[in-house]
Amino acid sequence: MNPLNADPAELAKFSDLAHRWWDPESEFRPLHQINPLRLAWIEGLALLPGQRVLDVGCGGGILSDSMARKGADVTGIDLSSKALKVAQLHALEAGTTQVSYREISAEAMAQEQPASFDVVTCMEMLEHVPDPASVVRACATLVKPGGWVFFSTINRNPKSFLFAIVGAEYLLQMLPKGTHEYAKMIRPSELARYCRAADLNVEHTRGMEYNPLTKRYWLSDDTSVNYMFATRRP
């Protein structure tokens, strides 16, 4: 078994694009567009000011930075050193003082700091690792009892293949080709099973939809393509 729950090809893919993370017109434009929706949903359930937050798979820090600006004390972790350097540089340039970044896996962090965080977020990351259940377990270990763990990922079905891969990567060219692999996408029933096995209660689910004509994202009850889970540790 791979000692690090990471796919070297996936890390290389995002490292090559790292310098473009904070360009809102780059390949990361969808992340910039959905970030206010993700942030508002998280903030509506878990009060961020003064909370200790861990952002797992933080990449260039788009969500980490915005949560810190809402008053949370944020640690972002990732295994892409290039993306983390970009995140650190942006925090310096933007003057975001309540965020720090580390190159460490969720599993290693869980061994080091169990039950240490009020909120854990793991967004758009599970579909890029070999063993998503392991990441879910690590997130459950990292959060304090009563704390929130948020996940977002992509469903696996013919519609999501059409929308998230054919549409987003090939027709609309919103994302680089090869960003997502159909076999790695995760059905909500599978993620719910991982959560239950990790002793996380699924409290809320939301879908995220996109209109290519208006180029607008919004949250809905439709979890057939992009979706988010809000879970809680008892």
N, C-alpha and C positions, 0 to 999 in steps of 0.2 A: 504493500500500500504506500502511496505517496505520503511521506512524513508531513509535508505541508499540503493542506487541503486547497491546492491552487493548481490551475492549468497554466503551464509556462507560456503556451501560445496565446491564452487570454491576456496574461500580464503583458506580453510583448505588444499585443494589439493596442492596448490602452496606453502603454508607455510611449509608443510611436506618436500618439496623438496628444501627449500630455501638454505640450506647449499651447494647445488650442482650447484647453478646458474653459478658460474665462472669456473666450471670444463668443459672444451671444449669436453670431452669425456662422459659427463653425459647425462641425459635426456634432457638437454638444448643444446645439440650439434647442433640441427637444427637452434636455434636462433643465435648461434655463427657463423654458416656457412652463414646464410642469412644477417647477420648484415652489412657486407661491401657493399652488394648490396643495402640494404635499405638506408644506410648512403650516398652512392654515388648519389642515385636518389634524396634524399632530398637536398643534397648539390648542385646538379646541377640546382635546381629550386629556392631554398631559400639560399642565401649566408649566411653561418653560422657565420663567424667571427664577434664578436661584437654584435650579435643578442641576444635578450632575448628569450629563448626557454623554453617551458613547455612540458614535456614528461608525458602524462597521462597513468596510468597503467604501470609504469616503471619497476615493478618487481625488479629484482636484479641489474638493472642499466646498462645493456649491451649497449643499444642505448644511454641512457643519458650520460654515460661516454665517449663514442666515439664522440658524438656531442660536449661535453665540450673540448675534445682534439683537435677539429677542430677550437676552438676559440670562441664558443658560451658560453653565461652565462646561464647555464641550471638548471632548477628546475625539479626534478622528483617527481611525486606523485603516491601513491598507497594506498590500504587499507590493505595490508599484512605487518604487523609490522616486521615479521621475514625477509621477502624479503628486506625490507627497511634497516634493520640492516646489512644485507649482502652487500647491495649497499653502505652504508656508510663506512663499513669496507674496502671494495675494494677501494673506493675513497681515503681513508687514506693510504692504502698500496701502491697504484699506484701513489700517489701524484697528483691526479686530483683535482685541487683547484677550478675550475670554475663550480662545480656541488654541489647542495644541495638537500636534500630529505625531504619530508613531508608526514605524514600519514593523508591524507585528500581526500575526494571525489572530482571528477571533478565539480559536481554541487555546492558543498560548496565553492570550490576555485573560481568558476565563480561569486558567490555572493560577495566574498571578494575582488577579483581583476579583475573586468571586463575590457576588452580592454587593457590588460597590456602586452601582449606578441607579439613579432614579428612573431614567429613560434610556432605552437602547433602540437605535434605528438601524435597519439593514435594508436599504432601498436599491432596487435594480442591481442586485449583486448575486442572489441565490442561483440565478440561471447561468451564471458564469463559473461556478465551482463544481468539481467532480462529485462532492458529497454534500448536498445542501442540508440534509438532516443534521450533519455534524455542526454546521454553522448555527442552525436553529437551537441545538442543544447548548452550544457555547453562549449564545445570546441569553438563553434562559438562566444559565449559571451566572452570568454577569450582572443581571438586574436584581435589585433588592426585592424582597417579598412585598407584594402590593404594587410593584413598579410596572411600567408599560414597556412592551416590546413591539415595534412597528416593522412590518415587512412589506415590500412591494416587489412584484415580479410579473411574469407573463404567462397566461394560461396556455395549455397545449391542446389545440383542436384545429380543425380545418380553417375556421374563421381567423384565429390568431396567426396561423401560417400565412394566410392571405394578407392580413392587415399589417402584422409586425415585421414579416420578412419580405414577401413579394412587394407589398405596397410601400412600406417605409424605407426599405433598403434599395429596391430596384426601380420601382416606378417613380416615387416621389423623391428618392435619393436624399431623404432626411437623415439617414444614418449610413455609415460606411458599410459596404457589402461584407457580409460575414460577421456582423456585430452579434447576431443571435443565431443559435443553432436550435432547430426545432426539437430535437431529441432532449435538449437540456431544459426546455420549458416545463413549467410545473403546474399541474392542475390544482385548483383550490382544495379539492378533496385530499390531495397528496400533502399539500402544505398544512392543512388542518390536522392530518395524521401525525406529521412531524411535530407539530405544536403540542398535541395531546401527549405524545410520547415524551416530550421534554417538560411536561407539567406546566404548560402555558394554556390559559383559557382564551379562546377566540371570542372577543367581545363585540367587535364591529368589523364589517367588510365594506369596501367601497371599490367601485370600478372607475376607470378613467377612459374617457372617450375622446376622439379627435375628429374634427371635420376638415378634410383637406382643402375644401373650397374657402372656408373662412379662416383656416389655419388656427383654429381655436381648440383648446382642451377644456374639458370640464369633468367634474366628478358626477357619478351616477350610480345606480344600483346594478348596472350591467358589468359583470365581472368576466365576460367572455373573452376579452383580450388582456388589457392591463388591469391589474387589481391590487388592492392593499388590504392587509390584515392589521388590526389593532388587537394585540393580545396582552394578557396580564398574568403575572405570576401570583399565585395565591399567597 
